[in-house]
């Protein structure tokens, strides 16, 4: 089958939205399909939002491929008679984050009309698809709530999970992801003020801006936690990621209402590490079950500190949950065969 994978990207931002496309292309090729992929730049700013979406709509690849697989919005507006969506999120500022500081148009008649127009446009173009999958139940629920569209979760795997290994359960709780306010690494840094064991925290990653990074570094310095918090403020390679996880005690990932479980949660499972998260982390809670393959606590530094100490002291529990996290991935059918079969059937 000739397949085009279409998605959008934010220039100079690398993350899950790009990985899912790159990895899907490789796996479709391995299954014998001819694949082309293209990314178009898209930044959700109000002054030219609909102009950007129109540019997507005017791209017609119907004669070039048998199937179009659209990933990140607004790729779903591309026309094709055999369009399948692997929908990973809305333009959230105009959907579930409307009543939050992330809303980028005012809550007035003009702003509400702007929002209504986008929701109507999304609904019409998503309904053109032959099938609609999402990357999580969280996103499927949003599609049903805002657009009245039923979708099936299709959980994205990571590439080459066999490269991860387990060496031991050491002293470090490891965090490897972009360092942004909504990822809430700062909560973990605050929690380290209250731990009672020799547990350590390793933060790995960088940010779209320097302000939040500077704030975290300042907190570490203010409370003289340089020996307890290792802050690797840079992009971590895939090889380095394996080496950070192999001796880790556990992995922490506590985003605020995340769309999916996050690749770092899967990487933890493949390295036989459990996940520490919070009860408001969104899609992470589809993977992590409290006391089974991780710990779920309120987003509070004291609660997090207690959980970190528990992971350090109760190594038998930590090991059992780490093994369970690897099994959990299999139980949820998070694998590329499931993905390819679903998107090409």
C-alpha positions, 0 to 999 in steps of 0.5 A, a space after each residue: 500500500 502507498 501511504 502518506 503520513 502527514 503531521 505538523 511540527 513546531 520549528 526547533 521543538 523535538 518531542 513525541 509529536 515528531 517521534 510518533 511519525 518517524 517511528 511509524 514510517 520505519 515500522 510501516 516500511 518494515 511491513 512492506 508498505 511504500 511510505 512518504 511522510 511530510 511535516 508542515 510547520 504550525 504554531 497555534 497563534 490566533 492571528 493566523 491560525 485559520 490561514 495556517 489551517 487553510 494551507 493544510 486543507 489546500 494540500 491534496 494528496 489523494 492521487 498520490 497514495 492509497 491511504 493518508 494517516 494524519 497525526 498532529 493537528 491540523 493534519 486532520 484537515 487534509 482531504 483524502 477519500 481513505 483518511 485515517 487519523 491517529 489523533 494525538 491532541 486538540 489545539 488544547 488552548 481552545 478546548 480543555 484548557 479554555 478555562 486556564 491561563 493557557 487560553 490565547 484568545 479572550 473569553 468574550 463574544 469574539 473569542 468564543 466565536 473564534 473557538 466555536 469556529 475551530 471546534 466546528 471545523 475540526 468536527 467536520 474534517 475529523 468526520 471525513 476519516 474512515 477511522 479515528 484512533 487516539 493515543 490515549 483514552 484521555 484524548 478519546 474522551 475529549 473527542 467525544 466530549 467536544 466533537 461528539 466523535 467516538 474514537 479508539 485508543 491506539 497506544 504508541 510504542 517506543 522504537 527499539 525497546 530491546 535496547 533498554 536494560 536493567 542493571 540494579 535498583 540504585 539511589 536515583 529517581 530519574 526524570 528524562 523529558 523536556 523541562 517545562 512548567 506543565 511537566 512539573 519537574 519543579 515539584 520533584 525538586 521541592 520534594 527533595 527538600 523533605 526526603 529523609 533517605 539518601 534518595 537522589 533525583 536526576 533531572 535530564 532534559 532541556 526547555 524551549 526557554 531559559 526562564 524555567 531552567 534558571 528557576 529550577 537551578 536557583 531552587 537547587 542552589 538556594 536549598 544547597 541540594 547540589 549533592 541530592 539533585 543532579 541537573 543535566 540541563 541538555 538534550 540527552 541522547 538515546 544511548 545516554 538515556 539507556 545508561 541513565 535508566 539501567 541503574 535507576 531506582 525508579 522513574 518519575 513523570 508527573 505532567 499536569 493532565 497529559 494527553 498520553 502516558 509519555 514515552 518516558 513511562 514506557 522506557 521505564 517499563 522496558 528497563 524494569 523500573 516503576 513510575 512515580 506520578 500524580 493523581 492529576 497526570 492525565 494519560 499517565 494514569 492509563 498505564 500506571 496503577 498505584 501499588 502495582 507498577 508505580 506510585 500515584 500521589 497528590 501533586 504535593 512536595 511532601 507526598 512526593 517526598 514520602 513516596 520517594 523515601 518509600 521507593 528507596 526503603 522498600 526495595 522489594 516493592 520497588 522491584 516488584 512494581 518495576 517488573 510489573 511495569 514491563 508486563 503492563 506494556 504487554 497487557 495493554 498491547 503497546 506494540 508496533 504490530 498492533 499499531 500497523 495492523 490497526 492503521 492499515 486494515 
